[in-house]
Amino acid sequence: MPSSGGTPPNGVRDVVLVRHGATAWSAAGRHTGRTDVSLSDLGRTQGIALAPALGRWTFEIAWSSPLRRAVDTAALAGIQVVVDEDLQEWDYGDHEGRTTAEIRTDLPGWTVFRGPIPGGETIDQVATRADRVIGRIERVEGHVAVFSHGHFLRVLATRWLGLPAIEGRLLMLDPATVCVLSTEHETHAIRVWNDVPRPVGTPRDS
C-alpha cells in the first residue's frame, strides 16, 4: 500500500475504496440495501482502525454513500466526505433483509449477481451508477476515497477494469476493508484488494 499521499506524479493516482464497518445485519448475512442500519460496536471499532491506513493518502476528494453505516465509517476514520447518492448499495427490492439461504428456499442457486431481484435494481442499473461514479473519478487529478457497500464496490471495481458487472461475483469483500484501484501504463488496474487494517501495534498474523 502507498506510504505517502499528495498529488501523484505523472497523473497517476489511487482510488481508495472503503467498505463500511460491520452491522448487525452484515454479521447475520442479511442483504442490506437501502435499509439505513447503524454500525455495530464492532463496526465502530473497525472504523477507528481505518484511520492510520487511510492517513497514508491526502485525498483530493472523498465521497460516501448517504447511508449512515458508510458516512459514520468515514467519520470514525477521520475523513470528511461529500455524499453521493450513486454510492448507495444495490437495491435488493423484495430480498431486502433476507439471507441467501432464505432466498434460495424459493430460488435455488440464487445469487445477487445472477438475480432475479424483484422490486429492486437490475445488475445493469447498478453498473450504470458505477459508471457514473467512475466518470466523476476520472475528472479528479489527485487521490480519491470512496466509502460505500460490498456489492456496489464489487461492481465498481469490475467496471473500473472494463469488465461486465457480473464479474464482481469473483471479488470477495469484507466489512471495513480497503481496496486500491489505480492505473498502470494508462490501463486501469487493481493495486490492493480486501485489505483489513489492524489497530496500530497489532501483528499482521494475529
C-alpha positions in Angstrom: 0.0 0.0 0.0 1.3 3.5 -0.7 3.3 5.2 2.1 2.7 8.8 1.1 -0.2 10.9 -0.1 -0.4 14.2 -2.0 -0.9 14.6 -5.8 0.7 11.6 -7.5 3.3 12.1 -10.3 2.5 11.9 -14.0 -1.2 11.9 -13.4 -1.2 8.5 -11.7 -3.5 8.5 -8.6 -5.1 6.0 -6.3 -8.8 5.4 -5.9 -9.3 4.1 -2.4 -12.4 2.1 -1.9 -13.6 1.5 1.7 -16.4 -0.8 2.6 -18.3 0.3 5.7 -17.8 -1.4 9.1 -19.9 -4.3 10.4 -23.6 -4.0 11.3 -25.9 -6.5 13.0 -27.4 -7.2 9.5 -24.0 -7.8 7.8 -23.0 -10.2 10.7 -26.2 -12.2 10.1 -25.7 -12.3 6.4 -28.8 -10.3 5.7 -28.9 -8.4 2.4 -28.8 -4.7 3.5 -29.6 -2.4 0.6 -31.4 0.8 1.4 -32.3 -0.1 5.0 -30.4 2.5 7.0 -28.9 0.3 9.7 -26.3 1.7 12.1 -22.8 0.3 12.7 -22.5 -2.3 15.4 -19.9 -1.8 18.2 -17.5 -3.9 16.2 -18.2 -1.7 13.1 -17.4 1.4 15.1 -14.1 -0.2 16.3 -13.3 -1.1 12.7 -14.0 2.4 11.6 -11.5 3.8 14.0 -8.9 1.2 13.0 -9.2 2.5 9.4 -7.7 5.9 10.3 -4.0 5.0 10.2 -4.3 3.2 6.9 -6.2 6.0 5.2 -3.8 8.6 6.7 -1.3 7.4 4.1 -3.1 9.5 1.5 -4.0 13.1 1.0 -7.3 12.9 -0.7 -8.4 15.5 -3.3 -12.0 14.5 -2.5 -13.8 11.7 -0.5 -17.3 10.6 -1.5 -19.7 8.5 0.6 -23.0 6.7 0.2 -25.7 8.7 2.1 -26.4 5.7 4.3 -25.3 6.1 7.9 -23.1 3.0 8.0 -20.9 4.4 5.3 -21.0 8.1 6.5 -20.2 7.0 10.1 -17.3 4.8 9.0 -15.8 7.7 7.2 -16.2 10.0 10.2 -14.7 7.4 12.6 -11.7 7.1 10.2 -11.3 10.9 10.3 -12.3 11.5 6.6 -14.6 14.4 5.6 -16.9 13.3 2.8 -19.2 14.6 0.2 -22.4 12.5 -0.1 -23.0 10.9 -3.5 -26.4 9.2 -4.0 -24.9 6.9 -6.7 -22.8 5.2 -4.0 -25.8 3.6 -2.3 -25.9 -0.2 -2.0 -27.7 -2.3 -4.5 -31.5 -2.0 -4.1 -32.4 -5.6 -3.2 -36.1 -5.0 -3.5 -38.1 -7.9 -2.2 -34.9 -9.6 -1.0 -34.1 -6.8 1.4 -33.2 -8.2 4.9 -33.2 -11.8 3.7 -30.1 -14.1 3.7 -29.0 -16.0 0.7 -30.1 -19.3 2.3 -33.6 -17.9 2.8 -33.8 -16.6 -0.8 -32.7 -20.0 -2.1 -35.7 -21.7 -0.5 -37.7 -20.0 -3.2 -35.0 -19.6 -5.9 -32.4 -22.5 -5.8 -28.9 -21.4 -6.8 -29.8 -17.7 -6.5 -27.0 -15.1 -6.2 -27.3 -11.3 -6.3 -25.3 -11.1 -9.5 -27.5 -13.6 -11.4 -30.8 -12.4 -9.9 -33.6 -12.1 -10.2 -34.2 -9.2 -7.8 -38.0 -8.4 -7.9 -38.8 -4.9 -6.9 -35.1 -3.9 -6.9 -32.3 -2.9 -9.3 -31.1 -5.0 -12.2 -27.3 -5.5 -12.4 -27.3 -3.2 -15.4 -28.8 -0.4 -13.3 -26.1 -0.9 -10.7 -23.4 -0.9 -13.4 -24.8 2.4 -14.8 -24.4 4.0 -11.3 -20.9 2.7 -11.0 -20.0 4.1 -14.5 -21.3 7.5 -13.4 -19.0 7.4 -10.4 -16.0 6.3 -12.5 -16.7 9.3 -14.8 -16.5 11.6 -11.8 -13.4 10.0 -10.5 -11.7 10.4 -13.8 -12.2 14.2 -13.6 -10.2 14.3 -10.4 -6.4 14.7 -10.6 -5.5 13.6 -7.1 -6.3 10.6 -4.8 -10.0 9.8 -4.3 -11.6 8.0 -1.4 -15.0 6.2 -1.8 -17.0 4.9 1.2 -19.7 2.5 0.1 -21.0 -1.0 0.3 -20.0 -4.5 -0.5 -21.9 -5.4 -3.6 -21.8 -1.9 -5.1 -18.0 -1.7 -4.6 -17.5 -5.1 -6.3 -19.4 -3.8 -9.3 -17.5 -0.5 -9.3 -14.1 -2.3 -9.3 -15.3 -4.6 -12.1 -16.4 -1.7 -14.2 -13.1 0.1 -13.5 -11.4 -2.8 -15.1 -13.7 -2.6 -18.1 -15.4 -6.0 -17.3 -19.0 -6.9 -17.3 -20.6 -6.1 -13.9 -21.4 -9.8 -13.3 -17.7 -10.4 -12.8 -18.0 -8.7 -9.5 -19.0 -12.2 -8.2 -15.3 -13.0 -8.3 -14.3 -10.3 -5.9 -15.0 -11.1 -2.2 -15.1 -8.1 0.0 -15.3 -8.0 3.8 -16.6 -5.1 6.1 -14.1 -2.3 6.9 -11.6 -3.3 4.2 -9.5 -1.1 2.0 -9.1 -1.6 -1.7 -7.0 0.5 -4.1 -7.8 1.0 -7.8 -5.1 2.7 -9.8 -3.6 2.9 -13.3 -0.5 1.2 -14.8 0.7 2.4 -18.2 -2.7 4.0 -19.0 -4.5 0.8 -18.0 -6.9 0.6 -15.2 -5.8 -1.9 -12.6 -6.3 -3.1 -9.0 -3.4 -2.4 -6.7 -4.8 -3.8 -3.4 -8.0 -5.8 -2.7 -9.8 -6.6 0.5 -7.0 -5.4 2.9 -8.1 -5.5 6.5 -6.4 -2.7 8.5 -5.4 -3.6 12.1 -5.1 -1.3 15.1 -1.6 0.2 15.5 0.7 -2.3 17.1 -1.4 -5.4 16.2 0.7 -8.1 14.4 -0.5 -8.8 10.8 -0.7 -12.6 11.5 -3.0 -12.2 14.6 
